[in-house]
């Protein structure tokens, strides 16, 4: 069996493929945002619509960079937690180390 690192390298794991689980609150927020977008777009002339679309594209690009940053931070934080588990003086279950 391939290690997680090998699977990641070989493209069998795609960390960008994760999607937000279905949640009624998330669905409501998404629907509300879409309805507001459509309402706003309907009030604009052609120049305004082009400007809104450019804004939305810039927002998507910024979001992509934020996702990369969050992934990187989460990965580094997880690694630091593992380092602490393996090098810490206490037991993994939280008990203090006994003196020898």
Secondary structure, 3 states (H helix, E strand, C coil): CCCHHHHHHCCCCCHHHCCCCCCHHHHHHHHHHHHHHHHHHHCCCHHHHHHHHHHHHHHHHHHHHHHHHHHHHHHHHHHHHHHHHHHCCCCCCCCCCCCC
